[in-house]
């Protein structure tokens, strides 16, 4: 992963009700990861029901991306808390 200063800023598109929407590339920048991470979340079912922008690209809301990020982290043994 690139250092924070080398990453492009994450720019979402805001709709009329204030929801931010991100393309796969912008979503990856938003989480500080790569587009491959977003594609993996799609394959695993963490991200479902994308909308499509005027160019036919999949877009996800900020809430969808944040929920997928939490779900992916909960499945990662390195980020789980021990209960014992």
Secondary structure, 3 states (H helix, E strand, C coil): CCCHHHCCCCCCEECCCCCEEEEHHHHHHHHCCCHHHHHHHHHHCCCCCCEECCCCCEEEEHHHHHHHHHHHHHHCCCCCCCCC
